[in-house]
C-alpha cells in the first residue's frame, strides 16, 4: 500500500509542476531549467542568509540604478506582467545577468520571505558589514557558477 501513496504524491507533484508551467508569462525568457533553477534558488537562499539580497521590484530597480552588480532572478508567473517588464531592460542596460524561475512562491521561500516575491537581486557582497573570507569565497564561487550558466543560457537564445 505504501507504493500507491508515493505514486499519488508523485502525480500530484507533476500536476503542480504543470500548473506552474501553464502560469508562466510569455516574456519569461531565459527560463531556468530544473537544474539551473535549483542552483539559482540555492544561491538566493545563501545570499539571504548573508544579507546579500534585495527583494522586490522597488528595491531591485533602486539597486540597479545605483550601479550595484549582481544576478537578477525574476519569477515567471507574475500577473499582471506589466509589474516586471521594465526589470530585464534595466538589467541589460547595466550588464547584469538575469534569469526567470518558474514560480514566485519558490523564489520567496528561497529568499526567506513569507510573501511571494516578483524578483530578487543577488549581490556579490553585503550592503552593510563584511563577510568572513571563507564565506565570501563560497558565495562568490556559487555566484560565478550561476552567472556562467545564465550567460550560456542567454547566449543560446540570441
C-alpha positions in Angstrom: 0.0 0.0 0.0 2.9 2.4 0.7 3.8 2.3 -3.1 0.4 3.7 -4.1 0.7 6.7 -1.7 4.1 7.7 -3.2 2.7 7.3 -6.7 -0.2 9.6 -5.8 2.2 12.1 -4.3 4.3 11.9 -7.5 1.4 12.5 -9.8 0.2 15.4 -7.6 3.7 16.9 -7.8 3.7 16.5 -11.6 0.3 18.2 -11.7 1.7 21.1 -9.6 4.7 21.5 -11.9 2.3 21.5 -14.9 0.2 24.3 -13.4 3.4 26.3 -12.7 4.4 26.0 -16.4 0.9 27.0 -17.5 1.0 30.1 -15.4 4.3 31.3 -16.9 4.2 34.7 -18.7 5.1 34.7 -22.4 8.1 37.0 -21.8 9.7 34.7 -19.3 12.9 34.0 -21.3 15.6 32.9 -20.5 13.8 30.4 -18.2 16.0 28.3 -16.0 15.7 24.6 -16.4 15.3 22.3 -13.4 19.0 22.0 -12.5 19.8 25.8 -13.0 16.6 26.7 -11.2 17.6 24.6 -8.2 21.1 26.0 -8.2 19.8 29.6 -8.5 17.3 29.2 -5.7 20.1 27.7 -3.5 22.3 30.8 -4.3 19.3 33.0 -3.3 19.0 31.2 -0.1 22.7 31.5 0.8 22.6 35.2 -0.2 19.6 35.8 2.0 21.5 34.2 5.0 24.5 36.5 4.4 22.3 39.7 3.8 23.4 39.9 0.1 19.9 40.0 -1.3 17.5 42.7 -2.5 13.8 41.7 -2.6 11.0 43.1 -4.6 10.8 45.3 -7.7 11.3 48.6 -6.0 14.4 47.6 -4.1 15.9 45.8 -7.2 15.3 48.7 -9.5 16.8 51.2 -7.0 19.8 48.9 -6.5 20.4 48.6 -10.3 20.1 52.3 -10.9 22.7 53.0 -8.1 25.1 50.8 -10.1 25.3 47.7 -7.9 26.1 44.5 -9.7 24.7 41.0 -9.2 22.4 38.4 -10.7 18.7 39.3 -11.1 16.3 36.4 -10.5 12.7 37.1 -11.8 9.6 35.0 -11.2 7.9 33.9 -14.4 4.4 33.6 -13.1 3.7 37.3 -12.2 0.3 38.8 -13.0 -0.1 41.4 -14.3 3.2 41.0 -16.2 3.5 44.8 -16.6 4.8 45.0 -13.0 8.2 43.5 -14.0 8.5 44.2 -17.8 11.0 47.0 -17.2 13.4 45.0 -15.0 15.0 42.9 -17.8 15.6 46.1 -19.8 17.3 47.8 -16.8 19.4 44.6 -16.3 20.5 44.6 -19.9 21.5 48.3 -19.8 23.5 47.7 -16.7 25.1 44.4 -18.0 23.5 42.4 -15.1 22.7 38.8 -16.0 19.0 37.9 -15.3 17.1 34.6 -15.4 13.5 33.6 -14.8 12.4 30.9 -12.4 9.0 29.2 -12.7 7.3 30.4 -9.5 7.2 33.5 -7.2 6.4 31.2 -4.2 9.6 29.2 -4.7 11.6 32.4 -5.0 10.1 33.8 -1.8 10.8 30.5 0.1 14.4 30.6 -1.1 14.7 34.3 -0.1 13.4 33.6 3.4 10.3 35.8 2.8 6.8 34.9 3.8 5.2 36.8 0.8 5.6 35.8 -2.8 8.4 37.8 -4.4 8.5 39.1 -8.0 12.2 39.4 -8.3 15.4 39.4 -6.3 18.9 40.8 -6.9 21.8 38.7 -5.5 24.7 41.0 -4.7 28.3 39.9 -4.5 28.9 41.4 -1.1 26.5 42.6 1.7 25.3 46.1 1.7 26.2 46.6 5.4 29.1 44.9 7.2 31.6 42.4 5.9 31.6 38.6 5.4 34.3 36.2 6.6 36.9 35.4 4.0 35.8 31.7 3.7 32.1 32.6 3.5 32.8 35.3 0.9 34.8 32.7 -1.2 31.9 30.1 -1.0 29.3 32.7 -2.0 31.5 34.1 -4.8 32.1 30.6 -6.2 28.4 29.7 -6.3 27.6 33.1 -7.7 30.2 32.7 -10.5 28.8 29.3 -11.4 25.2 30.6 -11.7 26.4 33.6 -13.7 28.3 31.4 -16.2 25.3 29.1 -16.6 22.9 32.0 -17.1 25.3 33.5 -19.6 25.4 30.2 -21.6 21.6 30.1 -21.5 21.3 33.6 -22.7 23.9 33.0 -25.5 21.8 30.2 -26.9 18.7 32.5 -27.0 20.1 35.3 -29.1 
